[in-house]
């Protein structure tokens, strides 16, 4: 089969690789759409060999393992891919989905930037999720990042009369804006860079959009809230500057949701957090059923975020575009 294979720092090649082998607890899916994730770009910058990315995807089930129940060929699905280690506390108790040392799809084993992908631990409603007829394959390939945004916002439990700031307007941040809107949050402030993403933030429902390239985001939020700050900050950028801004703009007793992936350790003064009784809340998780329902009900839309489409033969160009093009938000592979 054809696949996009990493062959060094910022080097992706389209190659012919062996077809996946079906395992008893697995399914094989013919991929119809697959997005490039920001997490992929972190690895793309390093000197990796042989990685096939792809964990934001959708497609059709074409083969089902002998031990799999409730999944049949022809089903339109999206999925979570992981391999339990079989040795940890949870695996020993038959709960491989909680494995402490699991291998992840698109990193430790081949992902969906290929014609076919194997999901080794297939359980309907737990790792494999049927798609409603209303969802296109591209929308379904957006379920994974949206699920992260939903999980993070829901963890904050925002109230309708509160104000919330979203820092970082990549895909996760832009979906966070939409999820906050679906929760009925009264005032959503969004800070980020790049004109395309600022425009998308407005389209996604942000009440006020701050161009962090020319404005001090913290000062702008404080000014907009009468120096009170916001109830919650959803930090999606994962850099020192936005973390510091989040601490400044969170009001007393507020929350900072740590969603972004930090490539570098933080240097920070805990006293600034202690003095304001701020809660720092780590966010690592997703909710596929909730994300699917948000897309099905049209409370959230993937359309403003999908900006570029490529075939597998254009894999190298697709990654360059996602990393370098200022107009790129979500780059998507589409397959016949």
N, C-alpha and C positions, 0 to 999 in steps of 0.2 A: 504494500500500500504506500501511498504518498504521505509524507509528514514533513513538518518544519523542525529541523534538528539544530541545536546549538553546537557550534564548533569553535568557540572561543569568545573572548570579550567582544560584545556587540557584533557577533557574526552568527547569522542564522542562514542555513542552507535548506533548500527543499530537496529531499532525498527519497529514495525508495527504501523502505524498511520492512521487516517481516510483519505479517498480519498478527494481531493479538491472538493469544491462545485462550480459549474458554476454560475457566476453572469451575468446579462444582457449585460454588456459592456465588458465581459471577454472572454478568451479562455482557454482551458485546453490543455497542451502539454505533450505528452509522451516523457520523456527525453531520449536522446540517448548518450549524452556526457556532462560532467560538470567539470570545472576546479576548483581547490582550489586557491583562490586569496590571495594576501598578506594582504589585508584588513580583510579577514576571520581570518587570524592568529592573528591579533591585538585583536579580540574578543575572539578567542580560548584560549588565555592566561588568560582571566578573568573568573570569576565564573558566567557563564550565564546558565539559565535553559530553555530548550525547543526550543532553536534556531535551525532551519534547514537552513544551509547556502546554497549558490548556486545562483550566478547571472551571471556566465560565462557558458552558456549552449547552446545546440541546441536540436532539436527533431522534432516530427511530431504532428501537430494539430489533436486532436481527438474529441474536442467538441467546439462549437462556440455559444456565447451568442446571444440572440434574437436581440439585438441592434447593433451588430457588422456587418460592411459592408466590403466586399472584401476579407474576409478570409474564407477558406473552409477546412473541415476535409481532412487530407492527405497531406496538405502543409508542406514542409520541411522548418523550420524557426529557427531563433534565435530571441531574444526579450529583451526588457528593461522592468523591472517590477516595478511599483510603484502604490500607492493608493493616489489620491488627497484627501485633507482634507475636501473639500466641503464648506469651510468657509472663506478662505483668499481672498485677493483682486482679484487674478487671477481666482480662482474657481468661484467666484461670477460673473465673466464675461465669463464663459464657457470655460476657458483655463486651464483645470486641469493639462495639461502637464507642466505648469509653476508654479504649486502649491508651495507656500512658506513653507509648513509644510508637505510635502509628506512623506508617509511611504515607505520604500524601500524593495524590494524583497531580501530575504535571511537574513534580519536583523529584521525588524519590523513585517514581515509576512513570511510564509514558502517559502523557495527557492527551487532550482532545484536539490539538492542532495537527490533526491527521484525519485520514478518511474514516478510520474506525478507532474506537477507544474501548478498553476493557475496564469494567467496574467490578473489582474482585469480591466485594462484600455487598451484594444486592439484596435490599429488603424494601418492599413496597411501603412508601410513606415514611421511611427512615433514611434511606440513602438514594432511592429512586422514586421520582415524583411524576406521576402522569400529568399531562398538560391538558387544560381545557381547550375546547375548539377555538375559543376566542383569541388565544395567544399564537402569534407567529413564532417561528423558530428564533428569529432575532430577539424578540421580546423574552422568550424562554431562556436564551443565553444570557439575559440580563438578570435573571432571578438570583444568582449567587451574590453579586455585589449588592443588589437591593436588599437581600436577606440580612447582610451585615449592617446596612444602614438602619433597617427596621429593628434589629436586635439592639443596637446601640441606643437609638432613640427611645425605644420601649423600656430599656433598662433605666433611663433617666426619669421615666414617668412624668413627663411634662404636663402641666395643667393648662387648660384653655386660656386662663387670664395671665399667663406668664410670658416673659420675653426670653428668647433663645438665640444665641449667636452660633453660627457654623463657620469655622475657620478651615480653609482649604477646600477649593471647589473643583476637585477631581470628581470622578464618578461617585465615590462614596459620599462626599460632601453634598453633591447635587441631589442625590437620592435622599439624603438626610433632610434636605430642605423640603422635598416633596412629602416625605413621611411626616414631618412636623406639621405640614399643612393639612395632611389627612387627619392628624390628631386634633385639629382645630386650634393650634397654638396662636395666640393673639398677635404676636409680633416676632417676626423672624428676620434677623440681621445676618448677612452673609458676607464674609471677607475672603478675597482671593485675588489671583492674578490672571492675566490673559483676557483679552476682550471677548473671545468666544465663550469663555466660561462665565464671565460676568453677565453676558447677555443671557446665557442659559440659566443662571441663578434667578434672574428676573422672570424668565419663562416658567421656571419651576415653582415660583410662588414666593420668593423672598420679598419682604416688604421694603427692605433697604439693602443695597449692595455697595460694598466698600472695595475700592480698587487699592489693594495693599501695595501695589507698585508705586503709588504716588501719595497714599495716605497712611498715617499711623492708625492701624486698625483698632488698637486699644483705645486711643484717644477719640476716634470717631464713634465707637460704641458708647463710651462714657458720655460723650457730648449728646448723643442721641437719646440716652436714658436719663438725662438730667443728673449725671454723675453718680447714679445709683448702681449701674452695671446690670447685667442680665442674670436671670435665675440659673441658667444652664449654658455652658459652652460645650459644643460638640467639636472637639479638636481632631481634624481629619488630615492635617498636613504632616505631622510627625517631625517637626524641626524645633530647635531651641527657641527661635523667635516667636513662633505661634504659641508654644507652651507658656512663655513669659507673658504674652499678651492675654492668654486665657486667664492666668492668675490675676492680672490687673483688672480685667473686665468682669470677672465673676463677682457678684454682690455678696455681702455677708451671708453665710449659710448656704451659698450656692454650690453648684456641682460642675465639675469638669469631666467630661466623658473622653477618655483617651482611646481614640479609634485609629489614628494614623500610625503607620509603622515607622518607628524611629531608627534610622540607620546609624546614628551616633548617640552615645549616652548623654543624658542631660546633666547640666550643671545648674543647680538651683538652690535657693534659700528656703528651707521649710518654714521659716518664721512667717513668710508672706502668706502661706497657706494656713498656718495655725492661727494667725491673727484674725483671719476672716472666717474661720470655721468652715473652710471649703472642703468638700468631699472630692477626692480624686478617685475616679471609677474606671477601672480597666475594662475594655470591651473586646472580647474575642469570641465570636459566635455568630450564628445566623438562624434564620427561621424561614425555611423554604415555603411551607404552606402559606404563611402570612404574606410573603412576597408575591407568590403566585396570585393570591386573592386580590392584592392591591393592583396588580397589573390587569387582572381579569375585570375588575370593577371600574377600571379607568381612573381610580383615585391617584395613581402614579403612572407616568408615561416614560417609556424608554426612548421615544423618538427624539426629544431634544438633545440626547446625549450621544447617540450613534452618529458620528460625523464622517467616518471613512469605512469603506468596505474593500476587501482584497480577497483574492483566491489564494490557495496554498502555494501556487507557483510564484506568488508575489510576496512570500513571507519576509524576505529581507527588507523590502520596501515598507511593508506594513509595520515592522518594528521600528525602523528609522522614523516613520511618520509619527507613531505614538510617542516616541521619545523627543522628537525635534520640532514637529510642526506646531506652531502656536495655536492653530485652529483645531487641533485634534483633541477630542474629549474621549470618546470610546472608539477604538479601531476594532473592526469586526471582520473575522474570516467567514465567508459564506461558501458553502459547498453545494454542488448540484444534488 
